[in-house]
Amino acid sequence: MKWILLSLTIALFSSGCEDYGQEKLPASGGSIDEVLIVLNDDQVQTPFSDTLIYFFMQPYEGIPQYEPKFKLRIKKYAQFKGAGDLLNNYRNIIFCATLDNQGPVSKEIKNNLKDQIQRASSDSSFFFIHKSNVYAKPQLFIYLFAPDRHALINRLTYQITALFNLIRSHENKRISASLFAGGEQKYLEDSVYTFTNVHLRIPSGYLAISLDKNAAWLKKESTFRDKKNNVLKEIKQNILIRRFDISKEEAAKIVFAYKDSLNKAIPYAYPIALRDSVAQMMVKGTSDDYSMYTDLIRPLWQSSSTINGKSIIVTRGLWRLDNPFMGGPFINYSYWEDQQHLIMLDGFIYAAGSDKKKLLREMEVLLSTAH
C-alpha cells in the first residue's frame, strides 16, 4: 500500500510540476495575426528574407485597400536572444532556416528535430513543426525549414495554406475570447434559431433589425475617435442569415447575367446571386429604388472550407449601396442543411477610412460558430 501511495504521489507531483511550469509562463503579446520570424544572422535583409515577406504579406482578400495577411517582424537570432522577454513573449514565433546553412537557427532546428530532419529531405509536404507555450502562454512556436532555399520556396508555394491555417486557427481563439468577453445574447440566439434554424453565437452589441420566416438581419454600430485626424468615425457590422428552399440541382443552374469572364472567375455563382436577392429585399437605401448589391467590377474570391463538420463555400468581395453612397467588404458562408435547403450567412462591414481586416477577421470567427 505504501508503494502504491508513493507511486500516486510521484505521478501527481510530476503532472503538477508540468502544469505549474505552464502557469509560471508570462502572457504572450502582439497584435492580431502578428508573426515574429527569427532567421540566421546572415539571412536578414537578403533575398531569403524577401521571400518570406512576399508570402506572409500578400494582400488580404476582399479588402479595398492593401492590408497584409500577417503583420510581419523579422529579427536576427542574435537580436532575439539578446532582447529577452521583449521578443520571446510574442504570441506567434517562427524559427525559419535552411538545413544547408551553418547559422544558429539552422543548428537549433537540427538539434531539436534530429528524428525529423531526414524526412524533410524526401517529403515535400513536411516543412514545419509546431509547439505550444515555449516562452509564453498562449504561444504558437513553429520550426519552418527545408533542405535548401529552393526547396523552401517550392514548399511555401504549394503547401503554405496548411501553415497559414495553423496560425489563423491559433489567432481565432484570441479573437473569439475578445468577441465574447462581454457575454452572449442567449435570447437573441434562440430567436434567430426559431426563424432560421441556425444556431449562431451572438456577442453583446448586436441588435436584431429584422427577424422573419427563414431570415434574420443583425447589426452592431459603434463610433471611435481617430486621434491622428481628430475626427469621429463610425463602424457598422451586419449579419444576414437566410434559409433557402432550393435544391442543389436548382442552385447549380444559377448563373450571372453578366460577362462570361466573370462566371469563369469563380466556381459557384449561386452564393452571389442569392445574396443579392436577399439584399434587394432587406437592405434598402434612402428609398426602395436603392438596395445593397455585390460589386461585380472588383475581384471576387471563392474557396471551400469545412466548419463544424459542414462543407462550406466561402465567398469574399465588396458590396455597394448607391444612395446613400456606401460600400465595404463582405464574407459569405453558404452550406447545405440538407438536399433541399441552403443556409447563407453573410457578414458585411462599413468602416470608411478605417482598417478593415481586423473587423473582417472578427466576422470570420463569428460566422464560423454557426451550426
C-alpha angles and dihedrals in degrees: 000000000000091000091050092051091046091051092049091048092051092048093049092045092050092050090045092052091054092049091044090052089053092049091053092058115106121244115271122238145193133102126285112296092003114150129192114206119195117203139181107278093248094053100061115106092011133109086273093062091039088059091056091047089053093054101039098041100049112135117277107246121251100021120117096220129043115278117156125236089239135017101235132205121181122196137175117248089245091054091049094050093043097050098063116193091356092080108014091063092068113126094229120035127174124191102201127185145132118248094230090065121091096209125122097262091051090049092049091051092049092048095048099039103040094139094049101045094085091052090054089063095058107025112070092190092058111081109122140044124190136206133186131237101355099153103000141010127281096018137147112212118189133188107207114188149143136178093264142348094271091054092047093052090048093051093046090050096053105023106032094108090075091053094047092047090054092054094043092049089054092048092046089068090058092046091050092050090052094045094053098035088109093050134251132287100235095175092053091046090054091048092051090050091050092056101035107020087235124128108212128168107233119197125211118283098046119114130195109247092175136005116181140146107306093351142083135175120197125184139186121191127189141160133211136180117251098220093194094058097021094231134125115246129192131218125200119191116188136184124194118192122188133173110205126202095220134124125231089247092054092047092051090059094057112106134168117264088222138084118326090234090065092051089053093049094072130034097226126042099179099078090058095043092048095045090053091050090054094044091050090057100039113024108061133174126216089314139010088265090074128057139155117279139174115265102237094179092068121065122277123210123206132181140155126245142167118235124173089348095306126117106235134191108218117202125183131187145108130297128208140200117188103199108062092019106240138144147154145146127312136189120203127198116193125179140156117256087190137330092292105035131066123195118209124190115183124185116191128178137202115197109144113198093004136102110268107187095083091050091048092049089053089051091051091054093045095050091046089067090070118114 
